[in-house]
Amino acid sequence: DAGPEIVLKTRKLSEIKPQRVKFLWPGRIPEGKFTMGTGLPDQGKSLFALMLAAYVSNGNQWPDGAENGGAGRVLILAAEDDAADTIAPRLANFGADLSKIEIIDATFFEDKPDKQRPFMLDSTGVEALASHAERNETKLLIIDTISHFFAADLNKAQECKQALKPLVQYAARYEASIFAIEHMGKSRDRDPLGRVMGSTGLAGQARYVWGFAKDPNDPDRIRMVRLKGNLSRCTGGLAFRCESVPDSDHPKVTWEPQPCMDSPWDVFCPPKISPREEKLDDAIDHLRSELRFGPLFANEVYETGAQNGLSKRTLQKAGK
């Protein structure tokens, strides 16, 4: 007995009503979809994410003059920056309405509030996000850095796509914009989009990917360039300056009035370093990714390194 026949579920396109893409920030951050920010460390990614949170919370006009759809609530999932000494002070400098912004600390079952677990983007975590959205209508979720909150190996394309699926479905169902940060590898001879850490599945799931990099001739100036965006025509990137604030350890941001027309290749592909130095940089990035959840047996690291063209000797040198 061959069993029941497998049948395709289909829809006629003639029966589907066309819809316009909705935007949180017109042409830059879509509503109900997954957007990424990437770049090397200390290039303004987290700063931009908090600026984004501030604009959503206060409803002010966007820096490029686009109309803001109105103030809304923001959730922040942060792995690296501290809420008290970094996140809250920066948001205050940006003029945020702090009453509309919450930071995620943990998850717990309603009947056991004393038994909390670290937040992860697994089925339990996404279910908690959905429950929160039902009560609070979250407009923006910021994830910094996204690889910190997955147990799945984001370096494996299929595993990455499956891990991201519930998060993407959450965004669509609740029309919440997601802005997730992930670091960029240092290989300078690759397409900038291909340098996003993790597999191609991570950047592939994002509808927009924005790259951030300091101007080498002016380190207070940060360029924001579009690496991917398939829902609107490209009108250029943006640039902003970090300026000091009296009696504060955190900067304020001043946006340039004109778009930044620098190409991704010009921004992210400076003169090459030697092949040996480049391999060492790749090995360092590999170790950071593999060991982000804690120690592993050396042979496991060597095996995954070999799959990425990294020798045992190079990995040992990178670990010193």
Secondary structure as the mmCIF struct_conf table of DSSP 4:
data_model
#
loop_
_struct_conf.conf_type_id
_struct_conf.id
_struct_conf.beg_label_comp_id
_struct_conf.beg_label_asym_id
_struct_conf.beg_label_seq_id
_struct_conf.end_label_comp_id
_struct_conf.end_label_asym_id
_struct_conf.end_label_seq_id
BEND BEND1 PRO A 4 PRO A 4
HELX_LH_PP_P HELX_LH_PP_P1 GLU A 5 ILE A 6
HELX_RH_3T_P HELX_RH_3T_P1 LEU A 13 GLU A 15
BEND BEND2 ILE A 16 ILE A 16
HELX_LH_PP_P HELX_LH_PP_P2 LYS A 17 PRO A 18
HELX_LH_PP_P HELX_LH_PP_P3 ARG A 20 LYS A 22
STRN STRN1 PHE A 23 TRP A 25
TURN_TY1_P TURN_TY1_P1 PRO A 26 ARG A 28
STRN STRN2 ILE A 29 PRO A 30
TURN_TY1_P TURN_TY1_P2 GLU A 31 GLY A 32
BEND BEND3 LYS A 33 LYS A 33
STRN STRN3 PHE A 34 GLY A 39
BEND BEND4 LEU A 40 LEU A 40
TURN_TY1_P TURN_TY1_P3 PRO A 41 ASP A 42
BEND BEND5 GLN A 43 GLY A 44
HELX_RH_AL_P HELX_RH_AL_P1 LYS A 45 ASN A 58
HELX_LH_PP_P HELX_LH_PP_P4 ASN A 60 TRP A 62
TURN_TY1_P TURN_TY1_P4 PRO A 63 ASP A 64
BEND BEND6 GLY A 65 GLY A 65
HELX_LH_PP_P HELX_LH_PP_P5 ALA A 66 ASN A 68
STRN STRN4 ARG A 73 ALA A 78
BEND BEND7 ALA A 79 ASP A 81
HELX_RH_PI_P HELX_RH_PI_P1 ALA A 83 ILE A 87
HELX_RH_AL_P HELX_RH_AL_P2 ALA A 88 ASN A 93
TURN_TY1_P TURN_TY1_P5 PHE A 94 GLY A 95
HELX_RH_3T_P HELX_RH_3T_P2 LEU A 98 LYS A 100
STRN STRN5 ILE A 101 ILE A 103
STRN STRN6 THR A 107 THR A 107
TURN_TY1_P TURN_TY1_P6 GLU A 110 ASP A 111
TURN_TY1_P TURN_TY1_P7 PRO A 113 ASP A 114
BEND BEND8 LYS A 115 LYS A 115
STRN STRN7 ARG A 117 ARG A 117
BEND BEND9 LEU A 121 ASP A 122
HELX_RH_AL_P HELX_RH_AL_P3 SER A 123 ASN A 136
STRN STRN8 THR A 138 ASP A 144
BEND BEND10 THR A 145 THR A 145
HELX_RH_3T_P HELX_RH_3T_P3 ILE A 146 PHE A 149
BEND BEND11 ALA A 151 ALA A 152
TURN_TY1_P TURN_TY1_P8 LEU A 154 ASN A 155
BEND BEND12 LYS A 156 LYS A 156
HELX_RH_AL_P HELX_RH_AL_P4 ALA A 157 TYR A 174
TURN_TY1_P TURN_TY1_P9 GLU A 175 GLU A 175
STRN STRN9 SER A 177 HIS A 183
STRN STRN10 MET A 184 MET A 184
TURN_TY1_P TURN_TY1_P10 ARG A 188 ASP A 189
BEND BEND13 ARG A 190 ARG A 190
HELX_RH_3T_P HELX_RH_3T_P4 PRO A 192 ARG A 195
STRN STRN11 VAL A 196 VAL A 196
BEND BEND14 MET A 197 GLY A 198
HELX_RH_AL_P HELX_RH_AL_P5 THR A 200 GLN A 205
BEND BEND15 ARG A 207 ARG A 207
STRN STRN12 TYR A 208 ASP A 215
TURN_TY1_P TURN_TY1_P11 PRO A 216 ASN A 217
STRN STRN13 ASP A 218 GLY A 229
BEND BEND16 ASN A 230 SER A 232
STRN STRN14 GLY A 237 GLY A 237
STRN STRN15 LEU A 238 GLU A 243
TURN_TY1_P TURN_TY1_P12 PRO A 246 ASP A 247
BEND BEND17 ASP A 249 HIS A 250
STRN STRN16 LYS A 252 TRP A 255
BEND BEND18 PRO A 257 GLN A 258
STRN STRN17 CYS A 260 CYS A 260
HELX_RH_AL_P HELX_RH_AL_P6 PRO A 264 PHE A 268
BEND BEND19 PRO A 271 PRO A 271
HELX_RH_AL_P HELX_RH_AL_P7 PRO A 275 GLU A 290
TURN_TY1_P TURN_TY1_P13 LEU A 291 PHE A 293
BEND BEND20 GLY A 294 GLY A 294
HELX_RH_AL_P HELX_RH_AL_P8 ALA A 298 GLN A 307
TURN_TY1_P TURN_TY1_P14 ASN A 308 GLY A 309
HELX_RH_AL_P HELX_RH_AL_P9 LYS A 312 ALA A 318
TURN_TY1_P TURN_TY1_P15 GLY A 319 GLY A 319
#
